[in-house]
Amino acid sequence: MANTIKIPGALDPHVHLRGMDWSHKGTFAGETAAALAGGYWAVLDMPNTPPETTSPQTLATKRAGLAAQAVCDWGVYFGGSQADNTAAYTPEVVSRVCGLKLYNNATTGALLIGDQATRARHYAAWPRTSRIAVHAESETVADILELVRAHRVPTHFCHISTAEEIRHLRAAKEAGLPVTVGVTPHHLFLTEADVAVLGALGRMKPELKTLADQDALWDAIASGVVDVVESDHAPHTLAEKASDRPPAGVPGLETTLPLLCTAVHDMRLTVERMIELVALRPQQIFGVRPGPETYTVIEMTPFTIERANLRTGCGWSPFEGMSVMGKVREVWVRGRRVFDGERVLAGPGSGQSLYGGAA
Ligand SMILES: [Zn+2]
């Protein structure tokens, strides 16, 4: 069929699954089902959901939960902490994780590392054969680039959101530093003007930016400075979002591919580039390959993003009401159809660990 797009092993390298201490927001089973329904073969889970993934014990807890419940393939990040935990734990954990995550600007949880000396110790301890993913905004980007220059650990810059950050990273790539760049669908399709309408449902870290910043992200996709589109899926309940101190974060697993397909339909993006951004580059950067017969079929048909269509435990989306193009019709993993456009057909625990075998 000419009006379908086939993606070989879509990988979202930036999600915050729910479960464990935050099971009221969602579960490993439910959010990985949302990943399959969103068209993804696999997801890489961030370390700041409590209990935070900062020790071999909490890593084992999370891996056991995913091994029992996940319906898509998965990997998890280890989280660097201010307590300088990686030097001692790296040999034990590095083969069981997709990489080390360092939070260098304010975010959810208690993993903020504010000082350059602690960051440098993490960089010194983590092997160049793996990779570090960083939350770094504005001037912090330059601080991290200094560490990449010194230690040469491949570094993925998550959810880059401003024109200024893109300028820094373009220069770093031109200088030959081992850096890659991710952007999110909310920064590509929403701006700070949307916060007036969305309120807390439009708040996340990094915050939504200006139209000029958004244009810079699209230019950087076209020029190749951006490597990956990552959802930064971070659902919170509507009650939490309505509270006096709403947590930052929005869901994204089920809306990223339709939004990008809409950009393809609108000729802002080629199909080839989209497949690089959501499958080929994430696979290369994070060192994994989908098994044979692992692919997603998307039909280029219009629909409106609505609460009733979402599987994520939080039940809402910042993109509600948007008309998009591109319905996920089938997801196949290793020759088995795991999503048929309506139902998730994979059972709990059928998702495989991408790093270090069974938990
Ligand atoms: Zn995140």
Residues whose N, C-alpha, C, O or C-beta is under 5 A from the ligand:
A	BS01	ZN	D232
